Amino acid sequence: MKFDANRLVKEKKYCEELFKHYNKIKSLKKANLEYKKHIAKAISNLEFANYLLEEHNFSIKKKLPDREYYDWCITIYYYAIYHTSLALLSKLGYRSGSHFATLATITLFYYHKDNVLKREDIDFLLEKINLEEKEIDFVIGSKDLRERACYGVDESFNISIATLLQKQTVDFVNRIKEALEE
């Protein structure tokens, strides 16, 4: 079954079909995972990325004057977002072996069924953790940025990109953490 991100928020029935499909092919499995562990990992990643971003102004600039590590900040923010998504999934009693299964399940249960997440939250997740860039016409997503940051050699990452992703990630992680604790 083809994953169509444009249909996720528009069609509850489509999300249900995807959910059944991912269960059938075992991309989703029932699990008694502790969602708090994923939130703790997300916060740990967030704190470390924030520290690294801040240290660009101090120790990194002094110790390594011709170096920048904004690519690593972007990579770490991506993992904070993804662990937050896994926390949502874990709270439902599932673990996932696929970004698509994660997105479909979160959209079905937290958007269509329980109205915990808003359309903007789903759009944010689609933009930030979608597996294949060609599936969605978003210009910049943190997964795409993470891949370019990790594997690209011609990319230049600056403070403005890292700072924007920082703000978005902090807002998202905090919002989801609060929602899961209610």
C-alpha positions as CSV (number, residue, x, y, z in Angstrom):
1,M,0.0,0.0,0.0
2,K,1.4,3.4,-1.0
3,F,1.9,6.0,1.6
4,D,0.3,9.3,0.5
5,A,1.0,12.0,3.0
6,N,-1.5,14.4,1.4
7,R,-4.3,12.0,2.3
8,L,-3.3,11.4,6.0
9,V,-5.0,14.4,7.6
10,K,-7.8,14.5,5.0
11,E,-9.0,10.9,5.2
12,K,-9.5,9.0,8.4
13,K,-10.5,5.9,6.5
14,Y,-7.2,6.0,4.6
15,C,-5.3,6.3,7.9
16,E,-7.2,3.2,9.2
17,E,-6.3,1.3,6.1
18,L,-2.6,2.2,6.5
19,F,-2.7,1.3,10.2
20,K,-4.1,-2.2,9.3
21,H,-1.6,-2.6,6.5
22,Y,1.4,-1.7,8.8
23,N,0.1,-4.1,11.4
24,K,-0.3,-6.8,8.8
25,I,3.2,-6.5,7.4
26,K,4.5,-6.2,11.0
27,S,5.9,-2.7,10.7
28,L,3.8,-2.0,13.8
29,K,4.0,-4.3,16.7
30,K,2.2,-4.3,20.1
31,A,4.7,-3.5,22.8
32,N,4.7,-2.5,26.4
33,L,7.3,0.2,26.0
34,E,7.5,3.1,28.4
35,Y,6.7,6.3,26.6
36,K,8.5,8.2,29.3
37,K,11.8,6.7,28.2
38,H,11.3,8.1,24.7
39,I,10.4,11.5,26.1
40,A,13.5,11.4,28.3
41,K,15.6,10.5,25.3
42,A,14.0,13.3,23.3
43,I,14.7,15.8,26.0
44,S,18.2,14.6,26.4
45,N,18.8,15.1,22.6
46,L,17.2,18.5,22.8
47,E,19.3,19.6,25.7
48,F,22.5,18.4,24.0
49,A,21.7,20.1,20.7
50,N,20.9,23.3,22.6
51,Y,24.2,23.0,24.4
52,L,26.1,22.4,21.2
53,L,24.4,25.3,19.5
54,E,25.1,27.6,22.4
55,E,28.8,26.5,22.6
56,H,29.3,27.7,19.1
57,N,29.5,31.2,20.6
58,F,32.0,30.2,23.3
59,S,34.2,27.2,23.6
60,I,33.9,26.0,20.0
61,K,34.7,29.4,18.7
62,K,37.8,29.6,21.0
63,K,39.0,26.0,20.7
64,L,38.2,25.4,17.1
65,P,38.0,28.9,15.5
66,D,37.5,27.7,11.9
67,R,34.9,25.0,12.6
68,E,31.2,24.9,12.8
69,Y,29.0,22.0,13.9
70,Y,25.6,23.2,13.0
71,D,25.1,20.1,11.0
72,W,25.3,18.1,14.2
73,C,22.8,20.4,15.9
74,I,20.3,19.7,13.1
75,T,20.9,15.9,13.3
76,I,20.3,15.9,17.1
77,Y,17.2,18.0,16.8
78,Y,15.8,15.5,14.2
79,Y,16.3,12.7,16.7
80,A,14.6,14.7,19.5
81,I,11.6,15.0,17.1
82,Y,11.6,11.4,16.2
83,H,11.9,10.1,19.8
84,T,8.9,12.4,20.7
85,S,7.0,10.7,17.9
86,L,8.0,7.3,19.3
87,A,6.7,8.4,22.7
88,L,3.3,9.1,21.1
89,L,3.4,5.6,19.6
90,S,4.6,4.0,22.8
91,K,1.7,5.6,24.7
92,L,-0.6,3.7,22.4
93,G,1.2,0.4,23.1
94,Y,3.1,0.1,19.8
95,R,6.6,0.2,18.5
96,S,7.4,0.8,14.9
97,G,9.9,-0.3,12.3
98,S,8.9,2.4,9.8
99,H,8.7,6.1,9.7
100,F,5.5,5.8,7.6
101,A,3.9,3.4,10.1
102,T,4.8,5.9,12.9
103,L,3.2,8.8,11.0
104,A,0.1,6.9,10.0
105,T,-0.6,5.6,13.5
106,I,0.0,9.0,15.2
107,T,-2.3,10.7,12.7
108,L,-5.0,8.1,13.1
109,F,-5.1,8.0,16.9
110,Y,-3.9,11.5,17.9
111,Y,-5.5,13.5,15.1
112,H,-8.5,11.7,13.8
113,K,-9.7,9.8,16.9
114,D,-8.6,11.7,20.0
115,N,-8.0,15.2,18.6
116,V,-4.9,15.6,20.8
117,L,-2.8,16.9,17.9
118,K,-3.7,19.7,15.5
119,R,-3.2,19.7,11.8
120,E,-0.1,21.8,12.3
121,D,1.4,19.1,14.5
122,I,0.8,16.5,11.9
123,D,2.2,18.7,9.2
124,F,5.3,19.4,11.4
125,L,5.9,15.6,11.8
126,L,5.4,15.0,8.1
127,E,7.8,17.7,7.3
128,K,10.4,16.7,9.9
129,I,10.4,12.9,9.9
130,N,9.0,11.7,6.5
131,L,11.3,9.1,5.0
132,E,11.2,10.1,1.4
133,E,11.5,13.7,0.2
134,K,9.6,12.9,-3.0
135,E,6.5,11.9,-1.1
136,I,5.8,15.5,0.1
137,D,6.6,18.8,-1.6
138,F,8.0,20.4,1.5
139,V,11.1,22.4,0.7
140,I,12.9,21.8,4.0
141,G,12.4,19.1,6.5
142,S,14.7,18.1,9.4
143,K,15.1,14.6,8.1
144,D,16.2,15.9,4.7
145,L,18.4,18.4,6.6
146,R,19.8,15.7,8.8
147,E,20.6,13.5,5.8
148,R,22.3,16.4,4.0
149,A,24.1,17.3,7.3
150,C,25.3,13.7,7.9
151,Y,26.1,12.6,4.4
152,G,26.6,15.8,2.3
153,V,29.9,17.4,1.8
154,D,28.9,20.5,-0.1
155,E,26.3,21.8,2.3
156,S,26.9,24.8,4.5
157,F,24.7,24.9,7.6
158,N,24.5,28.1,9.4
159,I,23.2,29.3,12.7
160,S,19.8,30.5,11.3
161,I,18.8,27.1,10.1
162,A,19.9,25.4,13.4
163,T,18.2,28.2,15.4
164,L,14.9,27.8,13.5
165,L,14.9,24.0,14.0
166,Q,15.7,24.6,17.7
167,K,12.7,26.7,18.2
168,Q,10.4,24.3,16.3
169,T,11.8,21.3,18.2
170,V,11.5,22.9,21.6
171,D,7.9,23.9,21.0
172,F,7.0,20.4,19.6
173,V,8.7,18.4,22.4
174,N,7.2,20.5,25.1
175,R,3.7,20.4,23.7
176,I,3.8,16.6,23.2
177,K,5.3,16.0,26.7
178,E,2.5,18.0,28.3
179,A,-0.2,16.2,26.2
180,L,1.2,12.8,27.2
181,E,1.3,13.7,30.9
182,E,-2.4,14.7,31.0
